[in-house]
Amino acid sequence: MSSLFRTDIQGLRAIAVLMVIIFHYDENLLPSGFIGVDVFFVISGYLITLMLIALKSSELGVKDKAVNFYISRFKRIVPAYMFLLVVVALIAATILIESDFKVFSRSLRSSFWFASNSYFASYGGYFDPSVIEQPLLHTWSLAIEMQFYFIYPLFFLFIPIKFLRHLVLTVLILLVVYCQQVTDDSNSSVYYDLFARLPAFLIGALPALYAIKLDGKYKDFSYVAGFIFMIAAIYLIDKEVVYPGFYSLLPSVAAMLVIVSSGARLSKWLGEPLLVWLGALSYSLYLWH
């Protein structure tokens, strides 16, 4: 993955995690801060697709390619995640009364198996009072990410890239329609739905699959468009809108446009050392914030 390192993407990670942290600290400061998770998903879709394309073109056998990928993801995510669960469980065992700890233990089990998105969906929406005080609520997005990592590589192992491009684009369109339909039906638990969140990953995957590289003024135009989309998302989205759905396309497309505008003159600030440093810490910051 070191060959895929880009300072501007690290900066984008930093922006995403700061948005989430500010929202959870005081939602009045940034009512749309939860869209930072969509930015993370887009980045993951882009980088994981590049990684899988590189693996697919290698001389490894199918089994070795799969093992290589899953071990790399395990090392990246699981140790720090499990350490979080242990620490939070110890604190919960100390300060919670028995009935509250029983509720917590159910969320702990689901988090351990990266299924907490399904567990918290049973409580209703992300902003409902019944879930807002759950200490492991933020693990829902990590569960979504791990589920994506488990399913997505299987397509790369058995389907040629030229067909994958059309398949991913088709699935993306179908999922956007599905997502809008279920959110229109006032199903608040769709916030945690894997299929409703896959569009963000696939939007990130498209520029990797189609090897999109912009030149000159097109980079600048793409970055400005991405910036406009992100500002629109910040101003138009809050917990009162139906989300995800068409609204979730705003931050997702914004992140994708920024990613493909690497080298744009206006995007150089994303490579500032402080942002790059925060981006490198973004996973840990999200785990513990």
Disulfide bonds with the S-S distance in Angstrom:
none
